[in-house]
Protein backbone atom coordinates (compact mmCIF):
# COMPACT_ATOMS: atom_id res chain seq x y z
CA UNK A 1 0.00 0.00 0.00
CA UNK A 2 1.19 3.51 -0.78
CA UNK A 3 -0.28 6.13 1.54
CA UNK A 4 0.06 9.87 1.86
CA UNK A 5 -0.65 12.31 4.68
CA UNK A 6 -0.52 16.09 4.42
CA UNK A 7 1.34 17.81 7.25
CA UNK A 8 0.63 21.39 6.24
CA UNK A 9 2.50 23.78 3.90
CA UNK A 10 4.14 21.51 1.28
CA UNK A 11 5.08 18.79 3.77
CA UNK A 12 3.79 15.23 3.36
CA UNK A 13 4.50 11.82 4.82
CA UNK A 14 4.61 9.13 2.14
CA UNK A 15 4.42 5.50 3.23
CA UNK A 16 5.33 2.81 0.71
CA UNK A 17 4.89 -0.54 2.45
CA UNK A 18 7.38 -0.35 5.32
CA UNK A 19 9.26 2.61 3.84
CA UNK A 20 8.58 6.05 5.35
CA UNK A 21 9.56 9.10 3.29
CA UNK A 22 8.97 12.70 4.35
CA UNK A 23 8.50 15.15 1.52
CA UNK A 24 9.80 18.43 3.03
CA UNK A 25 9.95 18.64 6.81
CA UNK A 26 8.30 21.89 7.91
CA UNK A 27 5.74 21.14 10.62
CA UNK A 28 6.90 23.39 13.47
CA UNK A 29 5.14 26.57 12.39
CA UNK A 30 4.29 29.90 14.02
CA UNK A 31 1.75 29.59 16.88
CA UNK A 32 -0.87 31.49 14.85
CA UNK A 33 -0.85 28.85 12.08
CA UNK A 34 -3.33 25.99 12.48
CA UNK A 35 -1.53 22.99 14.04
CA UNK A 36 -0.95 20.09 11.67
CA UNK A 37 -1.20 17.46 14.42
CA UNK A 38 2.42 16.37 14.38
CA UNK A 39 5.65 18.08 15.38
CA UNK A 40 9.05 17.05 14.06
CA UNK A 41 10.11 16.04 17.59
CA UNK A 42 7.28 13.48 17.58
CA UNK A 43 8.46 11.73 14.40
CA UNK A 44 9.91 8.38 15.43
CA UNK A 45 10.13 6.65 12.04
CA UNK A 46 11.56 7.95 8.77
CA UNK A 47 13.93 6.50 6.20
CA UNK A 48 14.34 9.54 3.94
CA UNK A 49 13.48 13.23 3.77
CA UNK A 50 13.23 14.66 0.25
CA UNK A 51 13.55 18.44 0.35
CA UNK A 52 12.25 20.50 -2.56
CA UNK A 53 14.20 23.66 -1.80
CA UNK A 54 16.14 25.47 0.93
CA UNK A 55 13.59 28.02 2.20
CA UNK A 56 12.69 27.55 5.87
CA UNK A 57 9.06 26.63 5.20
CA UNK A 58 10.35 23.44 3.50
CA UNK A 59 13.74 22.55 4.96
CA UNK A 60 13.42 23.51 8.65
CA UNK A 61 12.84 20.46 10.83
CA UNK A 62 14.65 17.98 8.56
CA UNK A 63 17.59 18.10 10.98
CA UNK A 64 15.28 17.04 13.85
CA UNK A 65 13.86 14.11 11.85
CA UNK A 66 17.38 13.10 10.76
CA UNK A 67 18.66 13.19 14.35
CA UNK A 68 15.72 11.27 15.84
CA UNK A 69 15.30 8.59 13.15
CA UNK A 70 18.61 8.35 11.28
CA UNK A 71 16.80 9.27 8.05
CA UNK A 72 18.87 10.38 5.07
CA UNK A 73 18.16 13.78 3.55
CA UNK A 74 18.06 14.29 -0.21
CA UNK A 75 18.22 17.93 -1.28
CA UNK A 76 20.22 20.58 -3.07
CA UNK A 77 23.79 21.42 -2.11
CA UNK A 78 22.44 24.48 -0.29
CA UNK A 79 19.88 22.42 1.67
CA UNK A 80 22.64 19.96 2.59
CA UNK A 81 24.96 22.83 3.61
CA UNK A 82 22.31 24.10 6.05
CA UNK A 83 21.74 20.59 7.41
CA UNK A 84 25.50 20.07 7.88
CA UNK A 85 25.59 23.38 9.77
CA UNK A 86 22.83 22.04 12.02
CA UNK A 87 24.77 18.92 12.86
CA UNK A 88 23.54 16.35 10.34
CA UNK A 89 26.51 14.10 9.49
CA UNK A 90 27.64 13.76 5.87
CA UNK A 91 26.67 10.08 5.94
CA UNK A 92 23.01 11.14 6.17
CA UNK A 93 23.17 13.70 3.33
CA UNK A 94 22.67 12.99 -0.36
CA UNK A 95 23.30 16.32 -2.16
CA UNK A 96 21.58 16.37 -5.54
CA UNK A 97 21.21 18.79 -8.46
CA UNK A 98 18.94 16.87 -10.84
CA UNK A 99 19.86 13.82 -12.86
CA UNK A 100 20.38 11.52 -9.88
CA UNK A 101 18.50 8.33 -9.14
CA UNK A 102 18.62 7.23 -5.50
CA UNK A 103 17.56 3.85 -4.15
CA UNK A 104 15.04 4.21 -1.32
CA UNK A 105 14.19 0.52 -0.76
CA UNK A 106 13.99 -2.73 -2.73
CA UNK A 107 12.20 -1.83 -5.96
CA UNK A 108 11.69 1.82 -4.93
CA UNK A 109 13.84 4.63 -6.32
CA UNK A 110 13.60 8.39 -6.64
CA UNK A 111 14.72 10.42 -9.64
CA UNK A 112 15.71 14.06 -9.14
CA UNK A 113 15.01 16.86 -11.64
CA UNK A 114 15.81 20.59 -11.71
CA UNK A 115 12.86 22.92 -11.23
CA UNK A 116 11.87 26.53 -10.57
CA UNK A 117 10.56 28.57 -7.64
CA UNK A 118 7.26 30.48 -7.75
CA UNK A 119 7.67 34.19 -8.57
CA UNK A 120 7.84 35.57 -5.02
CA UNK A 121 8.98 38.94 -6.41
CA UNK A 122 5.48 39.52 -7.78
CA UNK A 123 3.37 38.04 -5.01
CA UNK A 124 -0.28 37.75 -5.79
CA UNK A 125 -3.40 38.17 -3.71
CA UNK A 126 -5.60 36.87 -6.48
CA UNK A 127 -7.78 33.83 -6.05
CA UNK A 128 -6.73 30.59 -7.64
CA UNK A 129 -9.13 31.02 -10.57
CA UNK A 130 -8.26 34.62 -11.43
CA UNK A 131 -6.04 35.22 -14.43
CA UNK A 132 -3.00 37.46 -14.13
CA UNK A 133 -0.89 38.87 -16.90
CA UNK A 134 2.27 40.92 -17.39
CA UNK A 135 5.53 41.17 -15.43
CA UNK A 136 7.35 39.25 -18.15
CA UNK A 137 10.77 39.89 -19.66
CA UNK A 138 12.16 41.60 -16.54
CA UNK A 139 15.78 41.38 -15.46
CA UNK A 140 16.62 40.50 -11.86
CA UNK A 141 17.16 44.14 -10.86
CA UNK A 142 13.81 45.08 -12.42
CA UNK A 143 12.14 42.23 -10.56
CA UNK A 144 13.67 43.49 -7.32
CA UNK A 145 12.00 46.86 -7.88
CA UNK A 146 8.49 45.38 -8.25
CA UNK A 147 6.54 46.40 -5.12
CA UNK A 148 4.80 43.91 -2.86
CA UNK A 149 6.94 40.79 -3.06
CA UNK A 150 6.87 38.11 -0.37
CA UNK A 151 10.19 39.09 1.21
CA UNK A 152 9.01 42.72 1.36
CA UNK A 153 5.75 41.68 2.99
CA UNK A 154 7.50 39.58 5.64
CA UNK A 155 10.11 42.31 6.27
CA UNK A 156 7.45 45.01 6.71
CA UNK A 157 5.55 42.84 9.15
CA UNK A 158 8.66 41.77 11.05
CA UNK A 159 9.91 45.33 11.50
CA UNK A 160 6.50 46.89 12.11
CA UNK A 161 6.80 46.69 15.90
CA UNK A 162 3.71 44.53 16.47
CA UNK A 163 3.65 41.40 18.62
CA UNK A 164 2.74 39.13 15.68
CA UNK A 165 5.57 40.72 13.68
CA UNK A 166 8.03 40.04 16.51
CA UNK A 167 6.95 36.37 16.65
CA UNK A 168 7.35 36.00 12.89
CA UNK A 169 10.77 37.66 12.92
CA UNK A 170 11.93 35.33 15.67
CA UNK A 171 10.49 32.29 13.87
CA UNK A 172 12.19 33.18 10.58
CA UNK A 173 15.49 33.89 12.36
CA UNK A 174 15.52 30.51 14.10
CA UNK A 175 14.09 28.43 11.20
CA UNK A 176 15.82 29.93 8.17
CA UNK A 177 19.28 28.61 7.45
CA UNK A 178 19.42 30.00 3.94
CA UNK A 179 18.24 33.14 2.22
CA UNK A 180 18.38 31.36 -1.12
CA UNK A 181 15.99 28.75 -2.53
CA UNK A 182 19.12 26.72 -3.29
CA UNK A 183 17.83 25.71 -6.72
CA UNK A 184 14.45 23.97 -6.44
CA UNK A 185 14.23 20.25 -7.18
CA UNK A 186 11.31 18.01 -8.04
CA UNK A 187 11.19 14.27 -7.47
CA UNK A 188 9.71 11.22 -9.14
CA UNK A 189 9.35 8.34 -6.70
CA UNK A 190 9.03 5.10 -8.65
CA UNK A 191 7.37 2.13 -6.96
CA UNK A 192 6.15 -1.20 -8.37
CA UNK A 193 2.56 0.08 -7.96
CA UNK A 194 3.07 3.43 -9.70
CA UNK A 195 5.06 6.67 -9.74
CA UNK A 196 4.60 9.80 -7.64
CA UNK A 197 5.74 13.28 -8.67
CA UNK A 198 6.53 15.72 -5.88
CA UNK A 199 6.90 19.49 -6.18
CA UNK A 200 6.96 21.98 -3.28
CA UNK A 201 6.87 25.37 -5.03
CA UNK A 202 4.75 26.52 -7.98
CA UNK A 203 7.26 26.53 -10.80
CA UNK A 204 8.37 24.21 -13.57
CA UNK A 205 10.41 23.78 -16.69
CA UNK A 206 7.76 22.51 -19.09
CA UNK A 207 10.36 20.58 -21.12
CA UNK A 208 11.44 18.71 -17.99
CA UNK A 209 7.86 18.03 -16.94
CA UNK A 210 6.99 16.66 -20.38
CA UNK A 211 9.50 13.86 -19.87
CA UNK A 212 8.28 12.78 -16.43
CA UNK A 213 5.49 10.21 -16.60
CA UNK A 214 3.71 10.29 -13.22
CA UNK A 215 0.68 8.34 -12.04
CA UNK A 216 0.15 10.59 -9.04
CA UNK A 217 1.28 14.19 -8.59
CA UNK A 218 1.68 16.38 -5.54
CA UNK A 219 1.59 19.96 -6.82
CA UNK A 220 2.29 23.21 -4.99
CA UNK A 221 -0.43 25.84 -5.22
CA UNK A 222 1.02 29.05 -3.82
CA UNK A 223 1.81 32.51 -5.15
CA UNK A 224 2.35 33.48 -8.79
CA UNK A 225 3.43 30.39 -10.69
CA UNK A 226 6.66 30.28 -12.69
CA UNK A 227 6.62 28.74 -16.16
CA UNK A 228 10.02 28.35 -17.78
CA UNK A 229 11.36 31.37 -15.88
CA UNK A 230 8.45 33.79 -16.40
CA UNK A 231 5.32 34.44 -14.30
CA UNK A 232 2.35 32.44 -15.52
CA UNK A 233 0.11 34.32 -17.92
CA UNK A 234 -3.17 33.02 -16.58
CA UNK A 235 -4.46 31.61 -13.30
CA UNK A 236 -3.05 29.22 -10.69
CA UNK A 237 -5.85 26.81 -11.63
CA UNK A 238 -4.69 26.88 -15.26
CA UNK A 239 -1.08 26.37 -14.21
CA UNK A 240 -1.94 23.32 -12.09
CA UNK A 241 -4.06 21.89 -14.89
CA UNK A 242 -1.21 22.30 -17.37
CA UNK A 243 1.12 20.50 -14.96
CA UNK A 244 -1.29 17.63 -14.27
CA UNK A 245 -1.93 17.18 -17.99
CA UNK A 246 1.77 17.33 -18.95
CA UNK A 247 2.66 14.75 -16.29
CA UNK A 248 -0.26 12.53 -17.31
CA UNK A 249 -1.19 12.17 -13.64
CA UNK A 250 -4.53 10.62 -12.78
CA UNK A 251 -4.37 11.50 -9.07
CA UNK A 252 -3.46 15.01 -7.96
CA UNK A 253 -2.97 16.29 -4.41
CA UNK A 254 -2.30 19.99 -3.73
CA UNK A 255 0.10 21.43 -1.17
CA UNK A 256 1.31 24.84 0.09
CA UNK A 257 -2.17 26.41 -0.21
CA UNK A 258 -2.97 26.50 3.50
CA UNK A 259 -2.67 29.35 5.99
CA UNK A 260 0.86 28.41 7.01
CA UNK A 261 2.09 31.77 8.32
CA UNK A 262 -0.72 34.20 9.15
CA UNK A 263 -1.03 37.09 8.59
CA UNK A 264 1.50 36.80 5.71
CA UNK A 265 -0.70 34.00 4.38
CA UNK A 266 -4.48 33.76 4.57
CA UNK A 267 -7.00 31.01 4.83
CA UNK A 268 -9.67 30.29 2.28
CA UNK A 269 -7.86 28.88 -0.77
CA UNK A 270 -10.65 27.99 -3.19
CA UNK A 271 -10.08 24.62 -4.80
CA UNK A 272 -13.15 24.83 -7.05
CA UNK A 273 -11.50 26.61 -10.01
CA UNK A 274 -8.90 23.81 -10.12
CA UNK A 275 -11.64 21.19 -10.22
CA UNK A 276 -13.42 23.07 -13.00
CA UNK A 277 -10.24 23.41 -15.09
CA UNK A 278 -9.44 19.71 -14.60
CA UNK A 279 -12.88 18.68 -15.85
CA UNK A 280 -12.40 20.79 -18.97
CA UNK A 281 -8.71 20.36 -19.79
CA UNK A 282 -7.28 17.44 -17.80
CA UNK A 283 -10.28 15.09 -17.54
CA UNK A 284 -8.16 12.07 -16.63
CA UNK A 285 -6.84 13.77 -13.51
CA UNK A 286 -8.86 13.56 -10.32
CA UNK A 287 -8.22 16.01 -7.52
CA UNK A 288 -7.87 14.51 -4.05
CA UNK A 289 -8.51 17.04 -1.30
CA UNK A 290 -6.06 16.50 1.55
CA UNK A 291 -6.63 17.36 5.19
CA UNK A 292 -3.91 17.40 7.84
CA UNK A 293 -2.92 13.85 8.87
CA UNK A 294 -5.89 12.29 7.08
CA UNK A 295 -4.63 9.16 5.24
CA UNK A 296 -4.90 9.13 1.45
CA UNK A 297 -4.42 5.85 -0.42
CA UNK A 298 -2.45 6.54 -3.62
CA UNK A 299 -1.99 2.91 -4.65
CA UNK A 300 -3.56 -0.23 -3.10
ZN1 LIG B 1 10.24 28.90 -1.16
Boltz pocket constraint, residues with backbone or C-beta under 6 A from the ligand:
constraints:
  - pocket:
      binder: B
      contacts: [[A, 53], [A, 55], [A, 117], [A, 181], [A, 201]]
      max_distance: 6.0
